């Protein structure tokens, strides 16, 4: 039986979803995979696109918002020839319009990392998951922390407590000085049982692991 690549499976699902959406009496516009308009007249839709977007970047795979800042993942973006390395775009609401302010990429971006598969933002902190990062083993995964504001963001840390195949970074969340990272194929308890890792920023600005949550 022929096996489809992750990109082929995604596009097959996206094609079916687009066909379904276009049959609805009230249509929803899409930016990549991101719904941007609702039929309710109380809502105003804004189309968010990447200024340098290319075919198959899948902008909108992951989204998060905090106040007037939105972050949108495009995990199949090619970076400097590295296919599917991934990127994240930062938008800010200015004068009733969402404007692209930054494009985030990992300092150690590599092919197939899929950086941007998950995103989270609160205040001056953005967290980005790259569940197929290979630094700690094939598809072990990692999560990146960026700090900054508006158009200026700096990579602050790369987090991982993963082994090969864990997909650490599949889900991320941030609340003040705490970050939670999901690792759904972690084997600590049993094969692929999964776990979540909690990190807390200390007074030195570092992000040490404080707990691993098991089922």
C-alpha positions in Angstrom: 0.0 0.0 0.0 1.4 3.4 -1.0 2.1 5.7 1.9 1.4 9.4 1.7 3.7 12.1 3.1 2.6 14.4 5.8 2.3 17.2 3.2 0.1 15.0 0.9 -2.2 13.9 3.8 -2.6 17.5 4.9 -3.5 18.7 1.4 -6.0 15.9 0.9 -7.7 16.9 4.1 -7.6 20.6 3.2 -9.1 19.9 -0.2 -12.0 18.1 1.3 -12.5 20.8 3.9 -12.5 23.5 1.2 -15.1 21.7 -0.8 -17.3 21.4 2.3 -16.9 25.0 3.2 -17.8 26.2 -0.4 -21.1 24.3 -0.2 -22.3 26.2 2.8 -25.0 28.8 2.2 -22.9 31.3 4.1 -19.3 31.0 3.2 -16.3 31.4 5.4 -13.2 32.9 3.8 -9.9 31.2 4.5 -6.4 32.4 4.8 -4.4 29.2 4.5 -6.4 27.2 7.0 -7.5 30.2 9.1 -11.2 31.2 9.2 -11.3 35.0 9.0 -15.0 35.9 8.5 -18.2 35.0 10.2 -21.8 35.3 8.9 -22.8 37.1 12.1 -23.1 40.8 11.1 -21.6 41.8 14.4 -18.3 40.4 13.3 -15.9 42.0 10.9 -13.5 39.7 9.1 -9.9 40.5 8.4 -7.9 38.5 5.9 -4.5 37.7 7.3 -1.8 36.7 4.8 1.9 36.3 4.9 3.8 39.0 3.0 6.1 36.4 1.5 3.7 33.4 1.5 4.2 30.6 -0.9 2.1 27.6 -2.0 1.8 24.9 0.6 3.1 27.0 3.6 -0.2 26.1 5.4 -0.4 29.5 7.2 -3.0 29.1 9.9 -2.2 25.6 11.1 -1.8 27.1 14.6 -3.1 30.4 15.9 -3.0 32.4 19.1 -4.0 35.9 20.2 -3.3 38.2 23.1 -4.8 41.7 23.0 -3.8 43.3 19.8 -1.1 40.7 18.9 -1.8 37.6 16.9 0.6 34.8 16.1 0.0 32.4 13.2 2.0 29.3 12.4 3.0 28.2 8.9 4.9 25.0 9.6 5.5 23.9 6.1 7.3 27.1 5.1 10.7 26.5 3.4 13.5 28.4 5.0 16.7 29.1 3.1 16.2 25.9 1.1 15.2 23.8 4.1 11.9 22.3 3.1 9.1 22.4 5.8 11.4 24.1 8.3 8.5 26.3 9.3 7.8 29.9 10.3 5.5 32.0 12.5 4.1 35.4 11.6 3.2 38.1 14.1 0.4 40.5 13.4 -0.7 43.6 15.3 -4.0 45.4 15.2 -3.3 49.0 14.1 -5.9 51.5 13.2 -8.6 48.8 12.8 -6.3 46.8 10.5 -4.2 43.7 11.2 -0.7 44.3 10.0 2.2 41.9 9.7 4.9 43.0 12.1 7.4 40.1 12.2 8.3 36.7 10.9 9.9 34.3 13.4 12.1 31.4 12.4 14.3 29.2 14.5 18.0 30.1 14.7 18.8 26.5 14.0 16.0 25.9 11.5 16.3 22.5 9.6 14.3 20.7 7.0 11.1 19.0 8.3 11.2 20.5 11.8 7.7 22.0 11.2 8.3 25.0 13.5 5.0 26.7 13.9 2.9 23.6 14.4 1.7 25.1 17.7 1.9 28.6 19.0 1.1 30.5 22.2 1.5 34.2 23.2 1.1 36.2 26.4 2.4 39.7 26.8 6.1 39.8 25.8 6.4 36.0 25.4 5.7 33.8 22.4 6.2 30.0 22.4 6.4 28.0 19.2 6.4 24.2 18.9 8.5 22.3 16.4 7.4 18.7 17.0 9.6 17.1 14.4 12.9 18.8 15.4 15.7 16.3 15.4 18.3 17.8 17.7 17.5 15.4 20.5 16.6 12.4 18.3 14.6 11.9 15.1 11.3 13.7 15.5 12.0 14.2 19.2 10.6 17.8 19.0 11.4 21.1 20.7 9.7 24.3 21.8 11.2 27.8 21.2 10.6 30.8 23.4 10.8 34.3 21.9 10.6 37.6 23.9 10.0 41.1 22.6 7.2 43.3 21.4 5.6 44.5 18.2 8.1 44.0 15.4 11.1 43.0 17.5 11.3 39.4 18.8 14.4 37.6 20.0 14.8 33.8 20.4 15.3 33.4 24.2 15.4 29.7 24.7 15.0 26.3 23.1 13.2 23.8 25.4 13.2 20.0 25.1 13.2 17.0 27.4 12.4 14.6 24.6 13.7 11.4 23.0 13.3 10.2 19.5 9.8 10.1 18.3 8.2 12.0 21.2 6.9 14.9 19.1 7.6 17.3 22.0 6.1 20.7 21.1 2.9 19.3 19.5 1.0 21.6 21.8 2.2 24.7 23.8 0.7 27.1 26.3 2.1 30.1 28.2 0.8 31.9 31.3 3.0 34.6 32.8 6.3 32.9 33.7 5.1 29.3 33.1 5.1 27.3 29.9 3.5 23.9 29.3 4.7 21.8 26.4 2.9 18.6 25.2 4.8 15.5 24.2 2.1 13.1 23.0 4.3 10.2 22.1 6.5 10.3 25.2 7.3 6.8 26.6 8.1 7.7 30.2 5.0 5.8 31.5 4.2 3.4 28.7 4.8 3.4 24.9 3.3 6.6 23.4 1.3 7.3 26.6 2.4 10.9 26.3 3.2 13.6 28.9 3.4 17.4 29.4 6.4 19.4 30.7 6.1 22.5 32.8 8.8 25.1 32.7 9.1 28.3 34.9 11.2 31.4 34.2 13.5 32.1 37.1 15.1 35.4 38.2 18.0 34.8 35.9 15.6 34.6 32.9 16.2 30.9 32.3 13.5 28.3 31.8 14.2 25.3 34.0 11.9 22.3 34.0 9.8 22.2 37.2 7.5 19.2 36.5 6.5 16.4 34.1 2.9 15.6 34.1 2.0 11.9 33.4 -1.4 10.3 32.9 
